[in-house]
């Protein structure tokens, strides 16, 4: 086995060569993915993207308009935004494992899919636009160079479009060749740029020829520096318009992060490479601004005959330098100088065509970088399956998992905007998209810091949550100051995409800071709520539902969910361990608490005491009807009735009405639209109002909204002052009814024996009363959607089996769900309060 050669961070890494004669090992060697260090993978890539067409084609014009002083402010403002964003990126990148997807991956894993999804779409699109921007800049230089040699294909604007499309097609082919070829191309461009900058600096100290002086180039002069120090706004331009033109030059800071999946160690490479790139490019922009503003005047004719030969006259432009450019300045016909010629850097340099080569390198390297970034970000977004119909672009090819399909999509978008052919128009749009991305990156860092999540432990400590917040706010402010209509469009797109993801709720769990923030809010509000006294106006039925296995009592679960969803607390209790997934699939908002206990009453007592937090504790106990009471042991029946009698502050029991089937998700009547059916309430006794509150809450649900609540009462005094829209029926009158036999109550001989041996006359009268009430219910509520009846209070001298027979009798013969409900005299309706 050969000893592998060591490589530096700046070199492309590969697996060590294993000479074992094993062809399989050689195959693995050939398929090893290319990985980059912090120099080639991040710093050089970011620097090349920051040194774009703006540097060579627009910086001289910005100096002319804003002056050296405000140009420096523009550069430093951009550097501030990008530096703060870079600090936030560094913190996020060092908080965990960063794979492919760059900025999208960081934002989505920090703020969740609701924010990450929209920014992934916008950021991918912005990178495609940036590719078009730099390609158009390259095409402008090529077309002007062609015109100097008298070559015109159609006209200037169409020639830019033709050259741009041809150029981006060649860049696409380089990208499709793989990251290794792309990286080698970028290193070549970097070398060309270094030579170009050296050529420029040498040119500033070479004494200018008369031809250069005629073009406004005089070398270093304090007079020129002072004249260019202040702004000279023309054609209605202002500070923010020039800032909007310049800012796209600073958007390349994410170029290294965007290929995070191709880096050796993203957590180290992204902070180190990005911050170094920002520092050196800021220094270079400031240096070029000061040197250019000290050597070149704003307006010059380019005519050697304008050399000053006579006496200096008042108002003469350039006379203190030995030239008179007054005529072209007044007539606004000057063709040279900072304000008029975008080729100033080439004219001042030692060798003109080296600057042209620098323009080519800067524009092509930036275009190539963005053409690579956009597909990789979009591929990661597609693989997360947040949005439909884009999964086609998630497929990767080759050892580096290249997103070839996403490359084609990015190419099509870039070509579409290249056909616009206007550099400044594209620059204004890109500024908004990238500022929006920067804002969300900074907010991600701030939000993760402010939530105090134990999972937020970045190894990069040179950041502050307040600087991150400042970066987020200033980015949004700049969006509206630069192009307010573009900012509105950007946010409209973001909100639309956010709404879609928030509605569909993709099944992903990335441990986002939003989850941590939700926990903090819930904890804070729960603690605050504990100190608030209860009031009848704020009463909510917080139900502990003894469901057993929830999938065995779907009607009970659906009924309680119908009046607690988005309103109050619901806890399903069980003493058997079953999966919580059944309720998630049924979209029931409830906590699930299994508990071991000796009996139902003991288990219910423990659940009531242990469930909830602070004020978020159950105040209503919900049980399913014990339909198998005839076959149950006396102890089991006694345990069930004692649970009703001794434990709950309020009790609801439900007859289980459901469509039986083989499916795990049985459909119940509470999941169907009830139309104009009625909800009938038989209010026998004043229990505090719970009997009326529950049906009212049901009518607030969509499926029960058209249902009318009818209340059958013994006395109209019960209804006085109730602030609920009800249909009150006349007091119930129990017409004479002959109890032919106890079989109407479906009682067994064992129950009859109990009755004969204990208070037979009283118990018979109570039994007859229940049978008569059942007759009234069946007569009036045959077509009701739901029937609620006041629950008889268990008497200590009443046999348990007989009490169960009474409950069974009350709901006998109904064709709809029946609820037996009773409060504990705690007032829950507002007409009780003062």
N, C-alpha and C positions, 0 to 999 in steps of 0.2 A: 504493500500500500504506500502510495506517495504521500508525503507530508504536504498539506494544502498551503498555498501561498496566502499570506495575510494581506488584507486590503485596508485601505483607509476609508473613512466615512464618505469621502467624496467619490469613491470609486463604485462602480456597479458591482454588486455582490453576486456570487454564484456559489453553488455547492462545491466542496472539495472533490477533486478528481480521484476516483477510486479505480485503480488498475488491478482488478481481481480476476479479470478474464470473464467476468459474469456479464453477459449481454443485457440482463435485466437491470443491473446497476447502471450501465451506460445509458439505458433508455430513461431511467429516472433522472440521470444527470442532464440529459438533453431537455427534459421537460421541466427543469427547475425554473421557477419564476424569477424575473429580474427584480432586484430590490435596490433602492437608492439610499444614500446617506443624506446628511443634513445640508451638505454643500450643493451637490448636483440635484438632489431631489427637492430641496426647498429654497435655499438662498438664491442660487443662480436662476432657478425657475421664476421666483417672485421678482427678482431684479429685472429680468428680461420682460416680464409682463408689465412692470411699472414703467420701464423705459419704453414707452410705446410711441405712436405717431404724434401724440400731443407734444412730446418733448421737441421733436424736430420740425413739426409743421405748425404748431399753434403757440408755443411758449413765447416766441418773439412778438407775436401780435398781442398776447396777454400783457407782456411788459410794456408795450406801447400804450395800451389802454389803461391799465391799472397803475403803471409806474413800478419802479423797483420796490418801493416800500409796501404797497398793497399786494404786489405779486408775492413778496415774501410772506405776507400775512396769509394769502391764499394757500401757499405751499405748506406753511406751518399749521393752518387749520386742517388741511387734508391729512397732514402727518399726525395731528392730534387724534383725529377720528380713527385713522387706521392703526395708530399705536395702541390706543385704548382697546380697540377691537382685537388687536393682536394679543394683548394681555389676557383678554377674555378667552380667546381661542386657546391660548397656552394653558390656562387654568382648566378648561373643559377637556382639552386633549390629554392632560396628565392626570385626569380623575379616573380613568379607566381605559380599557382596551379600545383603541380606535381602529376600525377597519375601513373599507372603501366607503366613499360617499361624502367625505370632506365635511363642508359646512352643514350640509343637510343632515348627515349622520349625527353631528354634534348637537344641532338644535333639536332634532326629533328625539334623541335619547335624553335630552335635558328637559324639554318642555312637553314632550309627548307628541303623538301623531297629529293632534288637532292643529298645533302650530308648525310642527316639522313638515307635515305634508304640503301645506300651501307654500312654505318657503322653499321646499325642494323643487316645486314646479317653477316658481318665479326665478329662483337662483339658476336653474338649468337654462331657462329661457334667456336670462341676463348674460350668461356666459356665451350663448350662441350669438347674441347681439354684439357682444364685445369682440367676438371673432370677426363679425361683419365690419365692425368699426375699424379695426386694424387692417383688414383686407382692403377696405375702401381707401384708407390712408396710403397704403402701399400703391394702390392703383393710381391715385392722384399724382404721386411722384413719378411713376413710370410714364404716365400720359404726358406730363409736362416735359419729361426728358425726351420723349418721342417728338413732341412739338418743336423742341429746340433743333431737332434734326429734320424738321419738316415732314414728319410721318403722322398722318391723321387717317384713321380708319373710317369713322362716320362723323362724329363731332366730339367735343370734349366730354360731355356727360355720358354719352353712350360708349365712348372709348373706355371711360372709368368702369362702367358696368361690365364690358367685355373682359378687360384685364382682370377685374375683381373675380369674376366667375372662374376664369382659367386658373387664377392663383389659388382660390380656395379648393378647387378640384385637386390641384397638385398637393396641397397640404393634407387633404383627405387621404390621398394615396400614401403619404408618409405616415400618417396616423394608423392606417390599416396595416402597415408593415410591422407595427408593434412598438412597445414602449422603448425598447433598446435603441432602435433607429431614431425614434423621436428624441431621445435623450442626447444622442450623439449630434443630431442636428442642432439642438439647443446650445450645446457647448461650442459648436462652430459659430453660431450667431453671437454668443457671448464674447468670443475672441474678436470678432469683427467689430463689435461695439466698443471694446476697450481700445482698439486701434483708432477707431473713429473719434472717440473722446480725446485721445492723445493728440490726434491731428488738429482738433478744434483748439485745444489749449495752446499748442504751438503757434497756430494761426493768429491768436490774439496778441502775441508778443512780436510777431514779425511786422516791421514797418510796412504800412499799406502802400500799395502802388497808386498812381493817380486814378486808374480805373476803379479801384476799390473805394477811393475817397469819393469819387463821383457817385458811388452807390451808397454813400453814407457811412462808410467804415473808416475810422480814423485811429484805431488803437486806443489805449487807455488814456482818457482825458477826464480831468475833474469836472470840466464844464459840461461834458456829455452826461456824466454821472448825476450831477445836480439837476440838469434839465430833465432827465428820465426818472428822477426820484419820485416825483408826484404824478398823479393820474392825469390822463388827457382823454376823457370819455368822448367817443364819437358815435354818430348814428344812433343815439339813444341808448347805448350800452351802459351797464352799471356793474357794480361789484359782484352781485350774485349771478349775473349772466356770465361774466368771465369765470367765476368760480365753477359754474355748471359745465363750462367748456373744459376747464382744467381737471376737475375731479376724476373723470374716467381714467386719468393717468395713474391714479392711486389705487385702482380697484384690483390690482394684481396680487394683493397680499394673501389671498386665499388660494393661489395657484398651487402652492405646496400642499396645503391641507386637502385640496380637492383630489389629490392622488395618494391619499393616506394609505390606501391599500397596497401601494407599490413602494412604501418606505420600509427600511429595515426596522427602525424604532420610531414610530410616529410620535410617541410621547416626548422624546428628546429632540427629534428633528424639527417638528413644527414650531415650538417656541424659539429655539435657537436660530433656525434658518429664517423665520419670518421677521423677527425683531432685527436681525442683522441686515436683512434686505431693506427694511424701512429706513434704518439709520443711513446706510450708504446711498440710497437713492435720494433721500431728503437732502443730504449734503451735496450731491451732484446737481440737483435741481436748483438749490440756492446758489451754488457756485456758478452755474451757467447763467442764472438770472443776473447776478452782480457783474460778471465779466461781460456779458452781452450788453447790459444796460450801461456799461462804462465805455464801450467801444463803438456803438452804432447809434446814430441819431434816428429820430422817428421818420422823417421825410427826406428823400433825396431823389433827384431826377435821373441819375445815371448818365448825364450828359457832361462830357469833359469840358465843354465850352462854358459851363457854369462856374468855372474856376474864377475866383475874385481877382480882378486886375486893377480896379480903381479904388477910390476911397470907400470906407464903410459907411453905409447909410442907416438911418434909424429904421427899426423893424425888419432888418435884414435877417433872413433865416440861414444859419450856417456861416455867417460872415466872420465870426470870431475864429472859425476853423479854416478860413481862406477860401470859402465857397459861398455862392449865392443861390440858394434853392427857393427864393421867395416866390418866384413866378409859378412854379409847379405846386407850391404849398397853397397859395391863394386860389389857384384854379382847381385844386384837388386832383391834379393829374400826375402826381409823383408815382413812379413805378417801383421805387426802391426804398429801403429803410425799414425799421421795425414794423411800422404800421401797414406797409404795403406789400412786402415781399416775404413769402413763407420760406424762402431758400436762404435766409440770412446766415444760418449756421454753416452752410456750404460755402458761401461767399467769403466769410471771415476766416475759414480754416486754411491750413497750409496747402492742402490738396483737395479740390472741390469734390471729386468723385469718391473720395474716401468717406465723406459725410453722406453722400448718396448711398454708399454701401451700408453705412450705419443706419440710415432710414430704412433700407431694405431689411436689415437684420432686426431692428427694433420692431417694425411692423409685422414682419413674418414670424418672429419668435413669439410675439404676443398673440397673434392670430392662431398660431399652432398650439400654444399653451391653452387658450380658451377652447379651441376645438377639441382638445383632449379632456379638459375639465368637465365640460357640459355633459358629454355622454356618460362619464363615470358617475357623476352625481345622479343623473337621471336613471341609470341602471340600478343604483342602490334604492332609489325611490320605487322603481317598478317592482323590485324584489320584495319590498315590504308589503305589497298588495293593499295599499291604502286607497288607491283609486282604481276603478274598473277600466278595462279595455287597453291598458298600457303594459300588461304583463308580457306582451310580445317582445318588448324592447329589453327585457331583463336577461335574456340569454347571453352568455359569454362564450368566447372562443379562445382556444390556444392556452399556452402555459400561464399567461397573465390574465386570463379570463376577460379578454378584450370585448367591450360592448359594440360589436360591429354594427348591429342594427341601430343602436342609439347614435353611432357615428353618422349613419346615413340621414337620420332624422335631423341631427344638428346641422349637417351640411345643407339640407333643404331649407331650414330656417335661415341660415346665414346667407344663402343665395337670394332668398326673398328680400332680405334687407339690403343686400349689396345692390340690388336693382334700384333701390331708392337713390343711391349715388351721392347722398348729401352727408358729409362727415359730421357737421354740427348738429343736424337733426337727430342722428343716431346717438350721438354723445349725450344729448339731453335726456333721452329715454333711459339709457344705461345708468346714468347717475341715480335716478330714482330707484331702480331695481336693486342696485348694489347698496344704496343707503338703507333701504328696507331690510336687506339681509344683515347688514352691520348692526342695525338697531335690534334685531331679534337675537343676534349672537350675544350682544352685550346684555340684553335683558335676560337671556338664558343664564349667563354667569351671575347676574344680580339675584335672580329668583332662586337659583340653587344655593346661593350664599345666605339669603335672608330667611330661608325656610329651616335652617339649622339641621338639615338632614344628616344623620350619621354617615350616610353614604357619600357625602360631599367631602372628599379628602384629596384635593389636587396636590401633587408634589411640587407644582410651580406656585410659589408663595408671593411672587411680586405682582400682586393684583389687589384691587380693592373693590368691594361691592358698590361703593359709592362712585368710583370712577367708571365702573361698568354701567351704572344707572345714568351717569352723565353722558356716556357714549351713546346709550340708547335714546335718550331725550334729544340730544343735539342732532342725531341722525334724522329723527323725525322732523325736527324743526327745519333742518336744511332741505329736506325733501319738499316742503311747502314753500320755502323761500326761493328755491331754484325754479321749480316748475309745478305750480300748485295743481294744475289740471292733471298732470301726469301722476302726481302724488295721490290724487283722488282715485284715478283709475287703478293704480297699484293697490291701494287699500281695498278698493271694491273687489278686486280679484282675490286678494287675501281673505277677505271676509266671506266671500262666496265659497271658496275652497274650504275654509274653516268650518262653515256651516254644514257642508256636505260631510266632512269627516266627523263632526260632532253628532250628526244625525245617524250615520251608519255605524259609528263606534266599532272600529276594527278591533279584532281580537288580538291585541298585542299588549305586552307588559314590559316596558323598558325601565321601570323604576324611576320615572321622571320626577323632576322637582315639583310638578303640579300635584302629583300624588302626595308628596311630603307637605306641600302647602295646604292641601285639603285636610290632611291629618291635623296639622297645627290649628287650622280654623275650627275644625270639629272639637278638638280638645279645649281650645280657648272658649268657644261658645258654650260647651258643656259645663265648664267651670263657672262661667258667668251665669248660666241658667240656674245653677244650684242655689244661688243666693236670691233668686226671685220667688216671691210668694205666689202660691197658686191662686188663680182667679177664675171664676166661672166663664168669663168671656174667652179665656184662652184654653178652656178644657179641650183635650183631644183624647179620644179612646186609644190608649196605647196597649195593644192586645198581646197577651201571652196565649198562643194558640196551641193547645195540646193535640197535636195532629197525629201523634205516633209517627210512623214513616209517612212523610208528606204525600208520597205518590199513592198511598192507599186511601187518602181522604182529599181528593182534588176539589170537591165542591166546598169543603170547609175552608181550604186554603184560598180558593178563588173568591169566596164570599167575603172573608175578612180583608183580603187584598183589595176588594172593590171599594171599601170605604176608608182604607188606611193609606193607599198608595198616594205619595206626594203630600200627605196630610199629617200622618202620625206614625207612631212606632208599631211594628209588627214583629213578634218573635215566635217562631215555630219551635215548640219543645218536643223532645222525643227521648225515650230512654234506650233506644236502639241505635247503633251507629249505621247510618245510611248516607249515601253520597248527596252532597249539596247541589250537584249539577242538575238534578231534576227541576228544582225551583228556578235555577238560572235559565234553563231552556224554556220554562213557562213564563219568563219575564215577570216573576213575582218579586217585589222589593221587600225582602224580609231577611232577618238574621235567622240562623239555624243553630239550635243549641241542644245537642243530645246530652242525656243525664242518666246516671245509674241510680236507682232508688228501689226500696222494698215494695212500694205500692204507689198508686196514682196520687193519693193525697199527699204523701211525703214528697214525692217527686215534684208535684205542683208547688208545694210550699217552698222547696229548695230553689226551684226555678224563679219563683216570684221574688225571692230574697236575693238571688245571685245575678239575675239577668239585668241588663241595662247599666247605665252610668248616670249618677246624679239624678236630675229630673227626667232623664230619658230612661225611665223604668216603667214596666207594665203597670197599668191601672185597671185593666180589663182582662178577665180570664175567658178564653173561648175553648169549648170542648165539643167534640163530635158526639152525637147521640149514641148511647150504648145499645145498638140495635140487637145485640146478642144477649140481652139481659136474661131471657128465659132460660138459656142454657148455662148461664154463669152461676158461680157459687154464691151463697148469701154473703160471704165476706167480700167478694169482688163488688157486688151491688152496693153493699154498705160503704165501701171505700169510695165508690163513684159519687154517691149521694153526699157523703161527708165532705168531699172535695167541693161540691156546689154550696153546701151549707156553711162551712167554716172558713174557707180560704178567700174566695174572690171578693174584691170590692164591687165588681159587677160581673155578671155571668151571661154568656150567650151560648146556646147549644143549637146545633143545626142538624136537620135531617139530611143525610147525604143523598143528593139527587144528581146522578151523572149518567152519561151515555157509556155503558160498559163496552169495553172493546179490548183487543189484544195489544193495542198501542200503549207505550209507556206514558204518553201524553194524552190522557182521557179528556175529552171535551165536556165541559159542564155548562149549565144554563147561564152561569155568571160570565161566560165568555161570548155570549150571543146578544145581539141587539134585541131589546125587549119591546121595542115599538111603543105603542100607546097602552100597553097593559098597565094594571094598577099594582101598587104595593099596599097591601092591606095590613093595618096595624090594629090589633085588639088590645087596647090600653085598659087593663083591668084595674090597675092600682098605680098611684103616683110613686114612682121609684127614683125621682130626681131628673127625669127627662131623657135617660139613655135610650129608652124605647122609641122616642121620636127622633133623637139625634142620628141614630144609625140609618134609618131610611132616608133622612134628608141628605146625609153624606153620600148615600148611594146615588141619589138623583143628580149629583154633581159630576158623575162619570158619564162619558159619552154614550155608553151602551144603555144607560138608564135615564138619560136626560128627558126623554119624552114620556116617561112613566109618571102617573099621578099617584100621590100618596093619599090613601083614604084611612081615616082614623075612626074606629068604632070604640065608643067610650061608654062607661056606666053613667058618668055625670058630666055635664057641660062645664062644670067648674074646673075640670082638669084642663080644658082647652083654653081658658081665658088667658090672653096675653102671650100665647105662643107665637114667636116671630118666625114661623116656618109656613110656607105655602102648602096648606093641607085641605083636603076635602073632608069635613067632619060630618059623620053620619049620626042619626038619631041614637039616643041611648039604647043600649042593648036590652031587649026585654025577652027573658027566657020563657017562652010559651010552654004551657003544660006538656010534658013529654012522659010517656009511660016507659019506664025502664023495664023492658020485657025480660031481660036476663043479663047476667054479668058477662055473658059471652060477647056482648057489644064492646066491652072493654078489653076483650082478648086476654082474659086472666086465666091462669092455670088453676087446677084444683088445689094446689098447695097454697096459692094466694087466698082462695076462698076460705080455707081453714084458718089462715091468719085473721081474716076479717071477722069470722064468726066468733073468734076468741077475744077480740079486743075492740071495744067501743063500736059495736056493729051499727048502731043507728047513726052515729056521727059520720062514720066512714062511708056508709051507704049514701048519705045525703051529699057528701063531697064527691063521691063517685058519680052520682046522678048529675051533679052540677057540671062535671067535666064532660060527660056525655052530651048534655044539652048544649054546652059551649061548642063542642065539636060539630053538632048539628047546625048551629048558627054559622060557624066558619064555612062549612061545606056549602051552605045555601047561598052565602054572600060572596064567597071568594073562589068559586069554581073556575073562573078564568083569570085569576090574578097571577102575576109573575112571581110574587113572593108574599108570604104571610109571616107576620111577626106577632107573637102572642106573649103576654106577660107571663113569666115563669112562676108557677106556684112555689111558695117558700116551703122547703121540707120541714115537717113537724117532727119533733123528737118522739112523739108517741105513735107515729105512723109507720107501719112496716115498710121496709125498704122496697120489697117487691111490689107492694101496692102503689107506692109513689111512682115507681117506674111504669106501672100500668096506667096511672093517670097521665103521665107525660105522653105515653104511646097513644092513649085515647084522644088527647087534644088534637093530634095531627093525623088521625086516622082518615084515610079516604081522600087525601088531598093529591092534586096532580101537579103541584109546584113545590119548591123548597119551603120548608117551614123553620122558623127561628123562634126558639123559646128564650126570652130575654128579660132580664131584671136588673135594675140598678140597686145600689145599696143606700139609697136616699141622699147620695151626694149630688148636689145641684150641678147640672151640666148644660142647662139652657139659660140664655141671658135674661129671660123674664123673671128668673129667680133672684137675680142680683139687684142691688139697690143702685 
